[in-house]
Amino acid sequence: MQSRDSAAFADTATQLCMRLLEDGEPRVRLAVGRCLGALAARRGLAAWEAVRGAVLGSIERCWVRAGSACCRIVCGPSPARPSKSLAPDFLSELLLHR
């Protein structure tokens, strides 16, 4: 029973993350990245494959190249970078600074 409950919880968490992927609040996007990272750590490659299209699509829609050295963010504000002690993982970093 616990395995089924865990899978149901992971599915619900993934659905919630997809709804909040492009939230206007940077802290929410950071939390989404951390949650997706935790799900991928627990569920493996299948977790990434389930969200890959949405995550990559969000990055394509929300990042606009403004020149060779920088990008402009169009989906929401970008917060100040977190301190090194709170540095997010790769996916969180993408979602935070899109």
Number of C-alpha atoms within 10 A of each C-alpha: 5 7 8 9 10 11 12 12 12 20 15 12 16 19 13 13 21 16 11 15 20 22 18 13 15 19 14 17 25 23 18 26 24 20 19 22 20 14 19 17 12 12 13 12 11 12 19 16 11 13 16 12 11 13 18 12 11 17 18 11 13 19 16 15 11 10 8 6 6 9 14 14 17 12 18 16 14 18 12 9 12 11 8 7 6 8 11 19 12 12 16 19 17 18 25 27 22 23
